[in-house]
Amino acid sequence: MITQPLHPKGPSFSRIITGVWRWNSLSSETVERLIQTSLTEGITTFDHADIYGDHTCEEIFGSVLKKDIALRKKMQLVSKCGIKFPSARRPNTWIKHYDTSEDHIVWSVDNSLKMLGTDHLDLLLIHRPDPLLNLHEVSEAFVKLKAAGKILHFGVSNFTTSQFEMLQQFLPVPLVTNQIEISLSRIDPLFNGDLDLLMKHQASAMAWSPLGGGKLRYEDRDWFGKASKYNATYSQLALAWLLKHPGNIFPILGTTKPERITEAAKSINIDLDKQDWFEMLKWAMGGKEVA
Ligand SMILES: NC(=O)c1ccc[n+]([C@@H]2O[C@H](COP(=O)([O-])OP(=O)(O)OC[C@H]3O[C@@H](n4cnc5c(N)ncnc54)[C@H](OP(=O)(O)O)[C@@H]3O)[C@@H](O)[C@H]2O)c1
């Protein structure tokens, strides 16, 4: 698996990333197997958020890192902050809301570092655009966290193009990604300016739910014999379709099964023919060809 910079100023991530959102009900043995399988396949980047698993996923992952202190140096860690929701772990929160205040961002990062048992994150994302976002406070928080060596790079998630531009204009550091939903079941970023804007900024998209969150059963679709043409599974083809985009999309896997990580890693070797790519786009557009 190759690693590639998200942005000219870094960080360098594995071209496919493992996401931990769905790992909350797993034992630490299974989590360890998922981490080890990812690393064996060259998937060295892991995507977290403070809230995953009702604030438990970072801690479970951290328990594996604490057992083997050599592991942290073999991987890059991403986490997110800014969403709050009612939880036994957060007794003062009574409604789901966003908090991108300087105090909360800094507190959340310190907490993520503690849960994961590490001294830094390779990338921090603001999880969702906050209507009460204070540009000055976000900027202050980022500057502080970078100066302290706690966060190496910064980005956003689920931001519109104008929200991305607005924040970027105010920051002394580059936003290296916008983590957004992109897949054959969510093709709008190809046409709504999301990917164009990132390319303009030399930043890369991280694609969440690259297999449509598992709702789309690609096995049900016969992509015109492509599985046999490429000797690949439908999931591999769906990932190869994302990897073909010139904007360097980094798909984030959501599986809880080590064997599916191994399967997905092989998609990196599939170079789809242009017409096959467009035929899959046609399928994603409900059978309509491009104009
Ligand atoms: N920034 C954001 O707002 C945001 C939002 C959502 C997610 N994310 C990130 O993106 C990551 C991936 O999202 P996701 O979990 O929705 O990704 P996904 O890979 O599209 O979906 C994963 C789901 O699909 C199932 N699946 C995978 N391969 C399958 C196959 N061949 N056949 C049938 N089912 C299959 C998995 O089940 P098994 O476990 O059984 O394999 C799992 O339930 C998350 O872990 C998280 O890190 C970010």
The ligand as a Tripos MOL2 file, in Angstrom:
@<TRIPOS>MOLECULE
LIG
   48    52     1     0     0
SMALL
NO_CHARGES

@<TRIPOS>ATOM
      1 N1        -16.8040   12.5490    9.2660 N.am      1 LIG1
      2 C1        -18.0050   12.0070    9.4120 C.2       1 LIG1
      3 O1        -19.0100   12.6960    9.6440 O.2       1 LIG1
      4 C2        -18.1340   10.5210    9.2930 C.ar      1 LIG1
      5 C3        -19.4050    9.9310    9.2210 C.ar      1 LIG1
      6 C4        -19.4760    8.5460    9.1020 C.ar      1 LIG1
      7 C5        -18.2960    7.7850    9.0630 C.ar      1 LIG1
      8 N2        -17.0790    8.3950    9.1640 N.ar      1 LIG1
      9 C6        -15.8090    7.6220    9.1140 C.3       1 LIG1
     10 O2        -15.8530    6.7880    7.9650 O.3       1 LIG1
     11 C7        -15.6340    5.4430    8.3460 C.3       1 LIG1
     12 C8        -16.3420    4.5260    7.3830 C.3       1 LIG1
     13 O3        -17.7410    4.7640    7.3730 O.3       1 LIG1
     14 P1        -18.7290    3.5370    7.1760 P.3       1 LIG1
     15 O4        -18.5630    2.5940    8.2950 O.co2     1 LIG1
     16 O5        -20.0930    4.0570    6.9300 O.co2     1 LIG1
     17 O6        -18.0640    2.8960    5.8310 O.3       1 LIG1
     18 P2        -18.4910    1.7620    4.8250 P.3       1 LIG1
     19 O7        -17.2490    0.9560    4.5660 O.co2     1 LIG1
     20 O8        -19.1770    2.3770    3.6570 O.co2     1 LIG1
     21 O9        -19.5590    0.8690    5.5800 O.3       1 LIG1
     22 C9        -19.1860   -0.0750    6.5310 C.3       1 LIG1
     23 C10       -20.3580   -0.9950    6.7270 C.3       1 LIG1
     24 O10       -20.5390   -1.7320    5.5200 O.3       1 LIG1
     25 C11       -20.4990   -3.1140    5.8060 C.3       1 LIG1
     26 N3        -19.7830   -3.7840    4.7000 N.ar      1 LIG1
     27 C12       -18.5270   -3.5690    4.2890 C.ar      1 LIG1
     28 N4        -18.2140   -4.3910    3.2600 N.ar      1 LIG1
     29 C13       -19.2860   -5.1170    3.0360 C.ar      1 LIG1
     30 C14       -19.5800   -6.1360    2.1010 C.ar      1 LIG1
     31 N5        -18.6810   -6.5420    1.2220 N.pl3     1 LIG1
     32 N6        -20.8030   -6.6780    2.1500 N.ar      1 LIG1
     33 C15       -21.7110   -6.2760    3.0430 C.ar      1 LIG1
     34 N7        -21.4950   -5.3070    3.9740 N.ar      1 LIG1
     35 C16       -20.2900   -4.7320    3.9530 C.ar      1 LIG1
     36 C17       -19.7220   -3.2520    7.0950 C.3       1 LIG1
     37 O11       -20.1210   -4.4410    7.7490 O.3       1 LIG1
     38 P3        -19.0380   -5.4220    8.4420 P.3       1 LIG1
     39 O12       -18.5620   -4.7270    9.6460 O.co2     1 LIG1
     40 O13       -19.8470   -6.6380    8.7200 O.co2     1 LIG1
     41 O14       -17.9660   -5.6610    7.4120 O.co2     1 LIG1
     42 C18       -20.1350   -2.0030    7.8390 C.3       1 LIG1
     43 O15       -21.3400   -2.1730    8.5310 O.3       1 LIG1
     44 C19       -16.0840    5.3810    9.8050 C.3       1 LIG1
     45 O16       -15.4860    4.3270   10.5280 O.3       1 LIG1
     46 C20       -15.6080    6.7100   10.3140 C.3       1 LIG1
     47 O17       -14.2270    6.6410   10.6250 O.3       1 LIG1
     48 C21       -16.9880    9.7440    9.2660 C.ar      1 LIG1
@<TRIPOS>BOND
     1     1     2 1
     2     2     3 2
     3     2     4 1
     4     4     5 ar
     5     4    48 ar
     6     5     6 ar
     7     6     7 ar
     8     7     8 ar
     9     8     9 1
    10     8    48 ar
    11     9    10 1
    12     9    46 1
    13    10    11 1
    14    11    12 1
    15    11    44 1
    16    12    13 1
    17    13    14 1
    18    14    15 2
    19    14    16 1
    20    14    17 1
    21    17    18 1
    22    18    19 2
    23    18    20 1
    24    18    21 1
    25    21    22 1
    26    22    23 1
    27    23    24 1
    28    23    42 1
    29    24    25 1
    30    25    26 1
    31    25    36 1
    32    26    27 ar
    33    26    35 ar
    34    27    28 ar
    35    28    29 ar
    36    29    30 ar
    37    29    35 ar
    38    30    31 1
    39    30    32 ar
    40    32    33 ar
    41    33    34 ar
    42    34    35 ar
    43    36    37 1
    44    36    42 1
    45    37    38 1
    46    38    39 2
    47    38    40 1
    48    38    41 1
    49    42    43 1
    50    44    45 1
    51    44    46 1
    52    46    47 1
@<TRIPOS>SUBSTRUCTURE
     1 LIG1         1 GROUP 0 **** ****
